[in-house]
Amino acid sequence: MIHEFIEEQLGSRLPHCKFEIPINTAIDGIEFVGRADCYDPISGAVLDVKSRHGWYKFSPPTQRHIDQLLVYMDALDAQCGQVVYVSKKDLEVRTWPEDNYFEFDQERFDHLVEKAKTIRDSAKAGVPTKADDIPFAPCGCWVCDNETLAI
């Protein structure tokens, strides 16, 4: 419903935009799959919509949201992007960056591809049985804060 709202609002203002674009791209043997919420071919910008329950502890950007958007930007050969946060309570919209776009970061994207390769190679090696076998240092996000070896 949130995505439909954004598509309706943007589609009426920017009729050249494309919505819900399937992404399926392979880089160095790693396949990235997803759906880009909105692509504006005129500005070369990708927008990714994230719904929230509210603004409590809102401190954008969430790093995994930027990583996801970088994959979409690469697949669409887009120069810039923006994360669009929408409150489910009242449909208030906040963006990151607030009044502009951020540029594609090739170095960060290359790091994502390398991280994906490490995950692939680790999965082939089997499930870790002790914390020392996990190939990443906790990054501080909520996932790593709750990291366990349990599946």
CNS distance restraints for C-alpha pairs under 8 A (distance, minus, plus):
assign (resid   1 and name CA) (resid   5 and name CA) 6.21 0.50 0.50
assign (resid   2 and name CA) (resid   6 and name CA) 6.34 0.50 0.50
assign (resid   2 and name CA) (resid  51 and name CA) 6.90 0.50 0.50
assign (resid   2 and name CA) (resid  86 and name CA) 7.35 0.50 0.50
assign (resid   2 and name CA) (resid  88 and name CA) 7.41 0.50 0.50
assign (resid   2 and name CA) (resid  91 and name CA) 7.83 0.50 0.50
assign (resid   3 and name CA) (resid   7 and name CA) 6.05 0.50 0.50
assign (resid   3 and name CA) (resid  37 and name CA) 7.56 0.50 0.50
assign (resid   3 and name CA) (resid  49 and name CA) 6.91 0.50 0.50
assign (resid   4 and name CA) (resid   8 and name CA) 6.04 0.50 0.50
assign (resid   5 and name CA) (resid   9 and name CA) 6.19 0.50 0.50
assign (resid   6 and name CA) (resid  10 and name CA) 5.94 0.50 0.50
assign (resid   6 and name CA) (resid  11 and name CA) 7.99 0.50 0.50
assign (resid   6 and name CA) (resid  49 and name CA) 7.99 0.50 0.50
assign (resid   7 and name CA) (resid  11 and name CA) 5.38 0.50 0.50
assign (resid   7 and name CA) (resid  19 and name CA) 6.92 0.50 0.50
assign (resid   7 and name CA) (resid  38 and name CA) 7.81 0.50 0.50
assign (resid   8 and name CA) (resid  12 and name CA) 6.21 0.50 0.50
assign (resid   9 and name CA) (resid  13 and name CA) 6.78 0.50 0.50
assign (resid  10 and name CA) (resid  14 and name CA) 5.60 0.50 0.50
assign (resid  10 and name CA) (resid  15 and name CA) 7.71 0.50 0.50
assign (resid  10 and name CA) (resid  17 and name CA) 7.87 0.50 0.50
assign (resid  11 and name CA) (resid  15 and name CA) 5.06 0.50 0.50
assign (resid  11 and name CA) (resid  16 and name CA) 7.75 0.50 0.50
assign (resid  11 and name CA) (resid  17 and name CA) 6.61 0.50 0.50
assign (resid  16 and name CA) (resid  40 and name CA) 6.81 0.50 0.50
assign (resid  16 and name CA) (resid  41 and name CA) 7.38 0.50 0.50
assign (resid  16 and name CA) (resid  42 and name CA) 7.63 0.50 0.50
assign (resid  17 and name CA) (resid  38 and name CA) 6.64 0.50 0.50
assign (resid  17 and name CA) (resid  39 and name CA) 5.64 0.50 0.50
assign (resid  17 and name CA) (resid  40 and name CA) 4.58 0.50 0.50
assign (resid  17 and name CA) (resid  41 and name CA) 6.72 0.50 0.50
assign (resid  18 and name CA) (resid  38 and name CA) 5.66 0.50 0.50
assign (resid  18 and name CA) (resid  39 and name CA) 5.21 0.50 0.50
assign (resid  18 and name CA) (resid  40 and name CA) 6.51 0.50 0.50
assign (resid  18 and name CA) (resid  41 and name CA) 7.99 0.50 0.50
assign (resid  19 and name CA) (resid  36 and name CA) 7.16 0.50 0.50
assign (resid  19 and name CA) (resid  37 and name CA) 5.37 0.50 0.50
assign (resid  19 and name CA) (resid  38 and name CA) 4.50 0.50 0.50
assign (resid  19 and name CA) (resid  39 and name CA) 6.47 0.50 0.50
assign (resid  20 and name CA) (resid  35 and name CA) 5.54 0.50 0.50
assign (resid  20 and name CA) (resid  36 and name CA) 5.42 0.50 0.50
assign (resid  20 and name CA) (resid  37 and name CA) 4.62 0.50 0.50
assign (resid  20 and name CA) (resid  38 and name CA) 6.30 0.50 0.50
assign (resid  21 and name CA) (resid  35 and name CA) 5.28 0.50 0.50
assign (resid  21 and name CA) (resid  36 and name CA) 5.06 0.50 0.50
assign (resid  21 and name CA) (resid  37 and name CA) 6.59 0.50 0.50
assign (resid  21 and name CA) (resid  38 and name CA) 7.28 0.50 0.50
assign (resid  21 and name CA) (resid  39 and name CA) 7.79 0.50 0.50
assign (resid  22 and name CA) (resid  33 and name CA) 7.67 0.50 0.50
assign (resid  22 and name CA) (resid  34 and name CA) 6.08 0.50 0.50
assign (resid  22 and name CA) (resid  35 and name CA) 4.55 0.50 0.50
assign (resid  22 and name CA) (resid  36 and name CA) 6.52 0.50 0.50
assign (resid  23 and name CA) (resid  32 and name CA) 7.24 0.50 0.50
assign (resid  23 and name CA) (resid  33 and name CA) 5.25 0.50 0.50
assign (resid  23 and name CA) (resid  34 and name CA) 4.96 0.50 0.50
assign (resid  23 and name CA) (resid  35 and name CA) 5.38 0.50 0.50
assign (resid  23 and name CA) (resid  36 and name CA) 6.77 0.50 0.50
assign (resid  23 and name CA) (resid  72 and name CA) 6.87 0.50 0.50
assign (resid  23 and name CA) (resid  75 and name CA) 6.74 0.50 0.50
assign (resid  24 and name CA) (resid  31 and name CA) 6.86 0.50 0.50
assign (resid  24 and name CA) (resid  32 and name CA) 5.63 0.50 0.50
assign (resid  24 and name CA) (resid  33 and name CA) 4.48 0.50 0.50
assign (resid  24 and name CA) (resid  34 and name CA) 6.71 0.50 0.50
assign (resid  24 and name CA) (resid  75 and name CA) 7.78 0.50 0.50
assign (resid  25 and name CA) (resid  31 and name CA) 5.64 0.50 0.50
assign (resid  25 and name CA) (resid  32 and name CA) 5.31 0.50 0.50
assign (resid  25 and name CA) (resid  33 and name CA) 6.67 0.50 0.50
assign (resid  25 and name CA) (resid  75 and name CA) 6.32 0.50 0.50
assign (resid  26 and name CA) (resid  30 and name CA) 5.26 0.50 0.50
assign (resid  26 and name CA) (resid  31 and name CA) 4.21 0.50 0.50
assign (resid  26 and name CA) (resid  32 and name CA) 6.13 0.50 0.50
assign (resid  27 and name CA) (resid  31 and name CA) 6.50 0.50 0.50
assign (resid  27 and name CA) (resid  32 and name CA) 7.98 0.50 0.50
assign (resid  27 and name CA) (resid 113 and name CA) 7.43 0.50 0.50
assign (resid  28 and name CA) (resid 113 and name CA) 7.88 0.50 0.50
assign (resid  30 and name CA) (resid 113 and name CA) 7.30 0.50 0.50
assign (resid  30 and name CA) (resid 116 and name CA) 6.95 0.50 0.50
assign (resid  30 and name CA) (resid 117 and name CA) 6.81 0.50 0.50
assign (resid  32 and name CA) (resid  71 and name CA) 7.39 0.50 0.50
assign (resid  34 and name CA) (resid  72 and name CA) 7.94 0.50 0.50
assign (resid  35 and name CA) (resid  72 and name CA) 7.82 0.50 0.50
assign (resid  36 and name CA) (resid  46 and name CA) 7.25 0.50 0.50
assign (resid  36 and name CA) (resid  47 and name CA) 7.43 0.50 0.50
assign (resid  36 and name CA) (resid  48 and name CA) 6.48 0.50 0.50
assign (resid  36 and name CA) (resid  69 and name CA) 7.90 0.50 0.50
assign (resid  36 and name CA) (resid  72 and name CA) 6.00 0.50 0.50
assign (resid  37 and name CA) (resid  46 and name CA) 7.69 0.50 0.50
assign (resid  37 and name CA) (resid  47 and name CA) 6.24 0.50 0.50
assign (resid  37 and name CA) (resid  48 and name CA) 5.29 0.50 0.50
assign (resid  37 and name CA) (resid  49 and name CA) 6.39 0.50 0.50
assign (resid  38 and name CA) (resid  46 and name CA) 5.71 0.50 0.50
assign (resid  38 and name CA) (resid  47 and name CA) 5.07 0.50 0.50
assign (resid  38 and name CA) (resid  48 and name CA) 6.59 0.50 0.50
assign (resid  39 and name CA) (resid  44 and name CA) 7.31 0.50 0.50
assign (resid  39 and name CA) (resid  45 and name CA) 5.86 0.50 0.50
assign (resid  39 and name CA) (resid  46 and name CA) 4.50 0.50 0.50
assign (resid  39 and name CA) (resid  47 and name CA) 6.36 0.50 0.50
assign (resid  40 and name CA) (resid  44 and name CA) 5.65 0.50 0.50
assign (resid  40 and name CA) (resid  45 and name CA) 5.28 0.50 0.50
assign (resid  40 and name CA) (resid  46 and name CA) 6.39 0.50 0.50
assign (resid  41 and name CA) (resid  45 and name CA) 6.84 0.50 0.50
assign (resid  41 and name CA) (resid  78 and name CA) 7.99 0.50 0.50
assign (resid  44 and name CA) (resid  77 and name CA) 7.85 0.50 0.50
assign (resid  44 and name CA) (resid  78 and name CA) 4.82 0.50 0.50
assign (resid  44 and name CA) (resid  79 and name CA) 5.49 0.50 0.50
assign (resid  44 and name CA) (resid  80 and name CA) 6.39 0.50 0.50
assign (resid  45 and name CA) (resid  73 and name CA) 7.71 0.50 0.50
assign (resid  45 and name CA) (resid  78 and name CA) 5.67 0.50 0.50
assign (resid  45 and name CA) (resid  79 and name CA) 6.27 0.50 0.50
assign (resid  45 and name CA) (resid  80 and name CA) 4.78 0.50 0.50
assign (resid  45 and name CA) (resid  81 and name CA) 4.98 0.50 0.50
assign (resid  45 and name CA) (resid  82 and name CA) 7.55 0.50 0.50
assign (resid  45 and name CA) (resid 101 and name CA) 7.65 0.50 0.50
assign (resid  46 and name CA) (resid  69 and name CA) 7.43 0.50 0.50
assign (resid  46 and name CA) (resid  72 and name CA) 7.30 0.50 0.50
assign (resid  46 and name CA) (resid  73 and name CA) 6.24 0.50 0.50
assign (resid  46 and name CA) (resid  78 and name CA) 6.68 0.50 0.50
assign (resid  46 and name CA) (resid  80 and name CA) 6.52 0.50 0.50
assign (resid  46 and name CA) (resid  81 and name CA) 4.60 0.50 0.50
assign (resid  46 and name CA) (resid  82 and name CA) 6.51 0.50 0.50
assign (resid  47 and name CA) (resid  69 and name CA) 7.72 0.50 0.50
assign (resid  47 and name CA) (resid  81 and name CA) 5.63 0.50 0.50
assign (resid  47 and name CA) (resid  82 and name CA) 4.95 0.50 0.50
assign (resid  47 and name CA) (resid  83 and name CA) 5.77 0.50 0.50
assign (resid  47 and name CA) (resid  84 and name CA) 6.64 0.50 0.50
assign (resid  48 and name CA) (resid  69 and name CA) 6.51 0.50 0.50
assign (resid  48 and name CA) (resid  81 and name CA) 7.87 0.50 0.50
assign (resid  48 and name CA) (resid  82 and name CA) 6.53 0.50 0.50
assign (resid  48 and name CA) (resid  83 and name CA) 4.96 0.50 0.50
assign (resid  48 and name CA) (resid  84 and name CA) 5.87 0.50 0.50
assign (resid  49 and name CA) (resid  83 and name CA) 6.08 0.50 0.50
assign (resid  49 and name CA) (resid  84 and name CA) 4.65 0.50 0.50
assign (resid  49 and name CA) (resid  85 and name CA) 5.88 0.50 0.50
assign (resid  49 and name CA) (resid  86 and name CA) 7.25 0.50 0.50
assign (resid  50 and name CA) (resid  83 and name CA) 7.23 0.50 0.50
assign (resid  50 and name CA) (resid  84 and name CA) 6.04 0.50 0.50
assign (resid  50 and name CA) (resid  85 and name CA) 4.79 0.50 0.50
assign (resid  50 and name CA) (resid  86 and name CA) 6.24 0.50 0.50
assign (resid  51 and name CA) (resid  85 and name CA) 5.67 0.50 0.50
assign (resid  51 and name CA) (resid  86 and name CA) 4.78 0.50 0.50
assign (resid  51 and name CA) (resid  87 and name CA) 5.86 0.50 0.50
assign (resid  51 and name CA) (resid  88 and name CA) 6.31 0.50 0.50
assign (resid  52 and name CA) (resid  85 and name CA) 6.81 0.50 0.50
assign (resid  52 and name CA) (resid  86 and name CA) 5.97 0.50 0.50
assign (resid  52 and name CA) (resid  87 and name CA) 4.88 0.50 0.50
assign (resid  52 and name CA) (resid  88 and name CA) 5.86 0.50 0.50
assign (resid  53 and name CA) (resid  87 and name CA) 5.70 0.50 0.50
assign (resid  53 and name CA) (resid  88 and name CA) 5.36 0.50 0.50
assign (resid  53 and name CA) (resid  89 and name CA) 6.41 0.50 0.50
assign (resid  54 and name CA) (resid  87 and name CA) 5.30 0.50 0.50
assign (resid  54 and name CA) (resid  88 and name CA) 6.95 0.50 0.50
assign (resid  54 and name CA) (resid  89 and name CA) 6.66 0.50 0.50
assign (resid  55 and name CA) (resid  87 and name CA) 7.40 0.50 0.50
assign (resid  60 and name CA) (resid  96 and name CA) 6.59 0.50 0.50
assign (resid  61 and name CA) (resid  65 and name CA) 7.20 0.50 0.50
assign (resid  61 and name CA) (resid  66 and name CA) 7.14 0.50 0.50
assign (resid  61 and name CA) (resid  83 and name CA) 7.85 0.50 0.50
assign (resid  61 and name CA) (resid  96 and name CA) 6.31 0.50 0.50
assign (resid  62 and name CA) (resid  66 and name CA) 6.73 0.50 0.50
assign (resid  63 and name CA) (resid  67 and name CA) 6.30 0.50 0.50
assign (resid  64 and name CA) (resid  68 and name CA) 6.12 0.50 0.50
assign (resid  65 and name CA) (resid  69 and name CA) 6.19 0.50 0.50
assign (resid  65 and name CA) (resid  83 and name CA) 7.29 0.50 0.50
assign (resid  66 and name CA) (resid  70 and name CA) 6.11 0.50 0.50
assign (resid  66 and name CA) (resid  83 and name CA) 7.45 0.50 0.50
assign (resid  67 and name CA) (resid  71 and name CA) 6.54 0.50 0.50
assign (resid  67 and name CA) (resid 109 and name CA) 7.43 0.50 0.50
assign (resid  67 and name CA) (resid 112 and name CA) 7.34 0.50 0.50
assign (resid  68 and name CA) (resid  72 and name CA) 6.61 0.50 0.50
assign (resid  69 and name CA) (resid  73 and name CA) 6.06 0.50 0.50
assign (resid  69 and name CA) (resid  81 and name CA) 6.97 0.50 0.50
assign (resid  69 and name CA) (resid  82 and name CA) 7.92 0.50 0.50
assign (resid  69 and name CA) (resid  83 and name CA) 7.72 0.50 0.50
assign (resid  70 and name CA) (resid  74 and name CA) 6.08 0.50 0.50
assign (resid  70 and name CA) (resid  81 and name CA) 7.86 0.50 0.50
assign (resid  70 and name CA) (resid 104 and name CA) 6.59 0.50 0.50
assign (resid  70 and name CA) (resid 105 and name CA) 7.49 0.50 0.50
assign (resid  70 and name CA) (resid 109 and name CA) 6.40 0.50 0.50
assign (resid  71 and name CA) (resid  75 and name CA) 6.21 0.50 0.50
assign (resid  71 and name CA) (resid 109 and name CA) 7.19 0.50 0.50
assign (resid  72 and name CA) (resid  76 and name CA) 6.12 0.50 0.50
assign (resid  73 and name CA) (resid  77 and name CA) 5.71 0.50 0.50
assign (resid  73 and name CA) (resid  78 and name CA) 4.70 0.50 0.50
assign (resid  73 and name CA) (resid  79 and name CA) 6.95 0.50 0.50
assign (resid  73 and name CA) (resid  80 and name CA) 7.05 0.50 0.50
assign (resid  73 and name CA) (resid  81 and name CA) 7.04 0.50 0.50
assign (resid  73 and name CA) (resid 104 and name CA) 7.00 0.50 0.50
assign (resid  74 and name CA) (resid  78 and name CA) 6.35 0.50 0.50
assign (resid  74 and name CA) (resid 104 and name CA) 7.87 0.50 0.50
assign (resid  78 and name CA) (resid 104 and name CA) 7.50 0.50 0.50
assign (resid  79 and name CA) (resid 103 and name CA) 5.92 0.50 0.50
assign (resid  79 and name CA) (resid 104 and name CA) 5.53 0.50 0.50
assign (resid  80 and name CA) (resid 101 and name CA) 5.79 0.50 0.50
assign (resid  80 and name CA) (resid 102 and name CA) 5.39 0.50 0.50
assign (resid  80 and name CA) (resid 103 and name CA) 4.33 0.50 0.50
assign (resid  80 and name CA) (resid 104 and name CA) 5.39 0.50 0.50
assign (resid  81 and name CA) (resid 101 and name CA) 5.22 0.50 0.50
assign (resid  81 and name CA) (resid 102 and name CA) 5.50 0.50 0.50
assign (resid  81 and name CA) (resid 103 and name CA) 6.59 0.50 0.50
assign (resid  81 and name CA) (resid 104 and name CA) 7.35 0.50 0.50
assign (resid  82 and name CA) (resid  95 and name CA) 6.83 0.50 0.50
assign (resid  82 and name CA) (resid  96 and name CA) 5.80 0.50 0.50
assign (resid  82 and name CA) (resid  97 and name CA) 6.40 0.50 0.50
assign (resid  82 and name CA) (resid 100 and name CA) 7.53 0.50 0.50
assign (resid  82 and name CA) (resid 101 and name CA) 5.19 0.50 0.50
assign (resid  82 and name CA) (resid 102 and name CA) 6.44 0.50 0.50
assign (resid  83 and name CA) (resid  95 and name CA) 5.67 0.50 0.50
assign (resid  83 and name CA) (resid  96 and name CA) 5.23 0.50 0.50
assign (resid  83 and name CA) (resid  97 and name CA) 7.37 0.50 0.50
assign (resid  84 and name CA) (resid  93 and name CA) 6.86 0.50 0.50
assign (resid  84 and name CA) (resid  94 and name CA) 6.07 0.50 0.50
assign (resid  84 and name CA) (resid  95 and name CA) 4.53 0.50 0.50
assign (resid  84 and name CA) (resid  96 and name CA) 6.60 0.50 0.50
assign (resid  85 and name CA) (resid  93 and name CA) 5.71 0.50 0.50
assign (resid  85 and name CA) (resid  94 and name CA) 5.17 0.50 0.50
assign (resid  85 and name CA) (resid  95 and name CA) 5.79 0.50 0.50
assign (resid  85 and name CA) (resid  96 and name CA) 7.98 0.50 0.50
assign (resid  86 and name CA) (resid  91 and name CA) 5.59 0.50 0.50
assign (resid  86 and name CA) (resid  92 and name CA) 5.64 0.50 0.50
assign (resid  86 and name CA) (resid  93 and name CA) 4.59 0.50 0.50
assign (resid  86 and name CA) (resid  94 and name CA) 6.47 0.50 0.50
assign (resid  87 and name CA) (resid  91 and name CA) 4.82 0.50 0.50
assign (resid  87 and name CA) (resid  92 and name CA) 5.27 0.50 0.50
assign (resid  87 and name CA) (resid  93 and name CA) 6.60 0.50 0.50
assign (resid  88 and name CA) (resid  92 and name CA) 7.97 0.50 0.50
assign (resid  94 and name CA) (resid  98 and name CA) 7.01 0.50 0.50
assign (resid  95 and name CA) (resid  99 and name CA) 7.45 0.50 0.50
assign (resid  96 and name CA) (resid 100 and name CA) 7.80 0.50 0.50
assign (resid  96 and name CA) (resid 101 and name CA) 7.62 0.50 0.50
assign (resid  97 and name CA) (resid 101 and name CA) 5.95 0.50 0.50
assign (resid  97 and name CA) (resid 102 and name CA) 6.75 0.50 0.50
assign (resid 105 and name CA) (resid 109 and name CA) 6.21 0.50 0.50
assign (resid 106 and name CA) (resid 110 and name CA) 6.05 0.50 0.50
assign (resid 107 and name CA) (resid 111 and name CA) 6.30 0.50 0.50
assign (resid 108 and name CA) (resid 112 and name CA) 6.37 0.50 0.50
assign (resid 109 and name CA) (resid 113 and name CA) 6.43 0.50 0.50
assign (resid 110 and name CA) (resid 114 and name CA) 6.31 0.50 0.50
assign (resid 111 and name CA) (resid 115 and name CA) 6.09 0.50 0.50
assign (resid 112 and name CA) (resid 116 and name CA) 6.12 0.50 0.50
assign (resid 113 and name CA) (resid 117 and name CA) 6.27 0.50 0.50
assign (resid 114 and name CA) (resid 118 and name CA) 6.30 0.50 0.50
assign (resid 115 and name CA) (resid 119 and name CA) 6.29 0.50 0.50
assign (resid 116 and name CA) (resid 120 and name CA) 6.14 0.50 0.50
assign (resid 117 and name CA) (resid 121 and name CA) 6.04 0.50 0.50
assign (resid 118 and name CA) (resid 122 and name CA) 5.95 0.50 0.50
assign (resid 118 and name CA) (resid 135 and name CA) 7.42 0.50 0.50
assign (resid 119 and name CA) (resid 123 and name CA) 6.03 0.50 0.50
assign (resid 119 and name CA) (resid 135 and name CA) 7.89 0.50 0.50
assign (resid 120 and name CA) (resid 124 and name CA) 6.37 0.50 0.50
assign (resid 121 and name CA) (resid 125 and name CA) 6.41 0.50 0.50
assign (resid 122 and name CA) (resid 126 and name CA) 6.47 0.50 0.50
assign (resid 122 and name CA) (resid 127 and name CA) 7.73 0.50 0.50
assign (resid 122 and name CA) (resid 135 and name CA) 7.46 0.50 0.50
assign (resid 123 and name CA) (resid 127 and name CA) 6.60 0.50 0.50
assign (resid 128 and name CA) (resid 133 and name CA) 5.37 0.50 0.50
assign (resid 128 and name CA) (resid 134 and name CA) 6.16 0.50 0.50
assign (resid 128 and name CA) (resid 149 and name CA) 6.97 0.50 0.50
assign (resid 129 and name CA) (resid 133 and name CA) 6.95 0.50 0.50
assign (resid 129 and name CA) (resid 149 and name CA) 6.93 0.50 0.50
assign (resid 130 and name CA) (resid 134 and name CA) 7.45 0.50 0.50
assign (resid 130 and name CA) (resid 149 and name CA) 7.21 0.50 0.50
assign (resid 131 and name CA) (resid 149 and name CA) 7.16 0.50 0.50
assign (resid 138 and name CA) (resid 144 and name CA) 5.12 0.50 0.50
assign (resid 138 and name CA) (resid 145 and name CA) 7.32 0.50 0.50
assign (resid 139 and name CA) (resid 144 and name CA) 6.29 0.50 0.50
assign (resid 140 and name CA) (resid 144 and name CA) 5.87 0.50 0.50
assign (resid 140 and name CA) (resid 145 and name CA) 6.10 0.50 0.50
assign (resid 141 and name CA) (resid 145 and name CA) 6.20 0.50 0.50
assign (resid 142 and name CA) (resid 146 and name CA) 6.41 0.50 0.50
assign (resid 143 and name CA) (resid 147 and name CA) 6.13 0.50 0.50
